[in-house]
Amino acid sequence: GDVAYALFPVADDAGAARERAVQVAENFLQRTGDRGDAVIGIGSVASEPAALARSRTNADRALRVLTNRPGDGGGRVAAIADVHIDALLLDMRDLAVANRDELSGPLARLTAYDRRHNAHLVETLQAWLDAFGDVIAASAGVFVHPNTFRYRIRRVAEVGRIDLGDPSARFAAMLELRLMGAYDGSGVSGAGRPAEG
């Protein structure tokens, strides 16, 4: 197939072994030149033969993160320890697709509103969350005046029926936004169309 696996012995602690593996992988890619879209995923350290299967699975998960990042997602080598959260997000997306979950709650309402009114409320919420509520930074990120952005954030709260002062609501929105766009842009939409309302 298109995947090759390699093992090499390590005597260091897991952190030092991971750094060494990343360095070896980066050197390998430099020596082989730019041959297509070659990427290297590095699994966890296996201190005994029984742990090799888990290490291989983790290498596959790191590889999947690298191959699902949009554009130049930041490198051609990744150890699972360095991309673990991204791997978990992809796992969650897979679970949502397998369960045929649909977009629901505030994000479904905002998405439906944006579609009906050619608005940008989902983009506004994403920018606001990414800027940790800093209206000046968020408005610059979406190229609108801060007052326009403040108006849009009020509309996000109204239309989405979301309490942006509630940390749990913000976390849920941030997580659902990440799942919607988990790397390839299709998000959870593979699980069905976003729910209305």
Backbone torsions as a table, in degrees:
resi	resn	phi	psi	omega
1	GLY	NA	-156.5	-178.1
2	ASP	-96.6	4.0	-177.1
3	VAL	-120.9	133.0	174.4
4	ALA	-119.6	146.3	180.0
5	TYR	-116.9	146.2	178.0
6	ALA	-137.2	146.4	175.1
7	LEU	-120.0	143.5	169.6
8	PHE	-145.2	145.3	-175.1
9	PRO	-73.1	146.1	176.3
10	VAL	-134.2	143.7	177.8
11	ALA	-115.8	-6.0	-176.0
12	ASP	-84.2	176.6	171.7
13	ASP	-70.5	167.4	-173.6
14	ALA	-58.2	-42.3	-179.3
15	GLY	-63.0	-46.4	179.3
16	ALA	-66.7	-37.6	178.9
17	ALA	-64.5	-40.8	178.7
18	ARG	-62.4	-46.2	179.7
19	GLU	-60.8	-41.3	179.1
20	ARG	-65.3	-42.3	179.6
21	ALA	-62.9	-41.8	177.9
22	VAL	-62.3	-43.3	179.8
23	GLN	-63.1	-43.9	178.5
24	VAL	-62.0	-43.9	-179.3
25	ALA	-64.3	-44.0	179.0
26	GLU	-64.0	-40.9	177.0
27	ASN	-62.7	-40.9	178.7
28	PHE	-60.3	-46.5	-179.7
29	LEU	-66.0	-35.0	176.9
30	GLN	-65.1	-41.2	-178.8
31	ARG	-69.6	-33.7	-178.2
32	THR	-83.4	-10.6	178.8
33	GLY	77.0	-170.1	-177.7
34	ASP	-87.3	88.0	-179.3
35	ARG	-106.0	82.8	178.9
36	GLY	71.1	-139.1	-175.1
37	ASP	-108.9	41.3	-177.9
38	ALA	-62.2	131.7	176.0
39	VAL	-136.3	157.3	-179.0
40	ILE	-130.2	123.4	174.8
41	GLY	-103.2	135.3	-176.8
42	ILE	-114.7	125.6	-179.4
43	GLY	-81.4	-172.3	178.6
44	SER	-79.0	160.5	178.0
45	VAL	-69.2	132.2	177.8
46	ALA	-107.7	108.4	-177.4
47	SER	-85.7	-6.6	177.3
48	GLU	-148.7	156.9	-176.8
49	PRO	-55.5	-34.2	-179.0
50	ALA	-64.3	-21.6	-178.3
51	ALA	-88.5	-2.9	-178.4
52	LEU	-63.7	-39.4	-179.3
53	ALA	-62.6	-42.1	178.4
54	ARG	-64.3	-40.9	179.1
55	SER	-62.2	-42.3	178.6
56	ARG	-64.0	-43.5	177.4
57	THR	-58.9	-43.0	179.2
58	ASN	-67.2	-35.4	175.2
59	ALA	-63.5	-41.9	177.1
60	ASP	-62.3	-39.4	179.2
61	ARG	-65.6	-42.4	177.5
62	ALA	-63.9	-41.2	177.7
63	LEU	-61.4	-41.4	179.3
64	ARG	-63.0	-40.6	177.1
65	VAL	-59.6	-47.1	-178.7
66	LEU	-61.6	-40.1	-176.2
67	THR	-82.1	-9.5	179.1
68	ASN	-105.7	0.9	177.9
69	ARG	-77.1	140.8	179.9
70	PRO	-73.8	144.5	175.1
71	GLY	50.9	-135.4	177.5
72	ASP	-89.3	85.5	-173.6
73	GLY	-75.3	7.2	172.2
74	GLY	108.5	34.1	172.5
75	GLY	132.7	165.3	-177.8
76	ARG	-113.7	0.0	179.9
77	VAL	-132.0	135.7	176.1
78	ALA	-150.8	136.5	171.4
79	ALA	-92.3	146.1	-178.6
80	ILE	-55.3	-36.5	-179.6
81	ALA	-61.9	-28.5	-178.1
82	ASP	-87.2	-18.7	-178.5
83	VAL	-124.4	22.1	-174.5
84	HIS	-58.4	-44.0	-179.6
85	ILE	-63.3	-41.7	177.3
86	ASP	-61.9	-39.7	177.9
87	ALA	-64.5	-40.8	177.6
88	LEU	-63.4	-39.5	177.4
89	LEU	-62.5	-40.9	176.8
90	LEU	-65.5	-38.6	176.2
91	ASP	-62.1	-42.4	178.6
92	MET	-64.5	-39.7	177.2
93	ARG	-62.2	-42.8	177.9
94	ASP	-59.4	-42.1	179.2
95	LEU	-63.8	-42.6	178.5
96	ALA	-62.5	-41.5	178.4
97	VAL	-66.2	-45.1	-179.8
98	ALA	-61.6	-35.7	179.7
99	ASN	-85.5	-0.8	-177.1
100	ARG	56.2	36.8	177.6
101	ASP	-65.9	147.1	176.7
102	GLU	-117.5	154.4	175.5
103	LEU	-57.9	135.1	-177.4
104	SER	-142.7	173.7	175.1
105	GLY	67.2	-148.7	-175.5
106	PRO	-55.4	-41.6	-177.8
107	LEU	-67.0	-35.5	176.8
108	ALA	-65.2	-42.9	179.3
109	ARG	-64.3	-43.3	-179.9
110	LEU	-65.9	-42.4	179.7
111	THR	-62.6	-45.0	179.3
112	ALA	-63.6	-41.4	179.0
113	TYR	-63.4	-46.5	178.6
114	ASP	-57.2	-43.1	-177.8
115	ARG	-65.8	-44.5	-177.8
116	ARG	-70.1	-35.1	-171.9
117	HIS	-112.7	8.6	-176.9
118	ASN	50.1	44.6	-178.1
119	ALA	-97.6	-177.0	-177.0
120	HIS	-135.0	41.3	-175.8
121	LEU	-72.4	-37.7	177.6
122	VAL	-64.6	-44.7	177.4
123	GLU	-60.2	-39.8	179.2
124	THR	-64.1	-47.1	178.7
125	LEU	-60.8	-44.3	179.3
126	GLN	-59.5	-46.5	-179.5
127	ALA	-63.4	-42.0	-179.0
128	TRP	-64.3	-44.9	178.6
129	LEU	-65.7	-42.2	-179.9
130	ASP	-63.6	-29.2	-179.8
131	ALA	-95.3	12.2	179.8
132	PHE	53.7	38.5	177.0
133	GLY	82.2	2.6	178.8
134	ASP	-77.6	102.2	-174.8
135	VAL	-61.9	-39.0	-178.5
136	ILE	-63.0	-50.0	179.9
137	ALA	-64.9	-43.5	-178.1
138	ALA	-65.0	-42.3	-179.4
139	SER	-65.8	-37.4	176.8
140	ALA	-64.3	-36.4	-179.5
141	GLY	-65.7	-27.3	178.9
142	VAL	-111.0	9.6	172.1
143	PHE	60.9	44.8	173.1
144	VAL	-129.2	161.3	178.0
145	HIS	-66.4	144.9	179.4
146	PRO	-54.3	-36.3	178.5
147	ASN	-67.4	-38.3	175.2
148	THR	-62.4	-41.2	-179.7
149	PHE	-65.0	-42.8	178.3
150	ARG	-59.2	-41.5	177.2
151	TYR	-61.3	-45.8	-179.5
152	ARG	-62.1	-39.0	179.3
153	ILE	-64.7	-39.2	175.4
154	ARG	-61.8	-40.1	178.0
155	ARG	-66.4	-36.7	175.8
156	VAL	-57.1	-48.0	-178.9
157	ALA	-64.1	-41.1	-178.5
158	GLU	-70.5	-55.1	-175.7
159	VAL	-67.1	-44.2	-178.2
160	GLY	-78.4	-13.0	-175.0
161	ARG	51.6	53.6	-178.5
162	ILE	-123.4	133.4	177.3
163	ASP	-88.5	99.8	-176.8
164	LEU	-71.7	-7.3	174.4
165	GLY	-86.2	-8.6	-178.5
166	ASP	-92.8	115.5	-179.1
167	PRO	-57.1	-36.5	179.5
168	SER	-66.7	-39.9	178.3
169	ALA	-66.2	-40.1	178.0
170	ARG	-64.4	-44.0	179.7
171	PHE	-62.2	-44.8	179.6
172	ALA	-60.4	-42.7	179.2
173	ALA	-64.8	-42.8	-179.7
174	MET	-63.2	-43.2	179.9
175	LEU	-64.8	-45.2	-179.6
176	GLU	-65.2	-37.2	175.7
177	LEU	-62.3	-41.8	178.8
178	ARG	-64.0	-40.5	179.2
179	LEU	-69.0	-35.0	178.2
180	MET	-60.6	-38.0	-175.1
181	GLY	-115.5	25.2	-174.3
182	ALA	-54.5	83.3	172.3
183	TYR	73.9	-55.1	-170.4
184	ASP	-93.4	4.2	176.7
185	GLY	84.2	-14.2	-179.4
186	SER	-85.0	-21.5	178.1
187	GLY	53.1	-141.5	-177.5
188	VAL	-86.6	1.4	-175.8
189	SER	-61.6	-21.1	174.9
190	GLY	-63.3	-16.1	179.5
191	ALA	-87.9	-1.5	-178.7
192	GLY	131.6	170.4	179.8
193	ARG	-70.6	148.7	176.2
194	PRO	-58.6	140.5	179.3
195	ALA	-69.7	147.3	176.6
196	GLU	-86.1	155.2	168.3
197	GLY	94.4	NA	NA
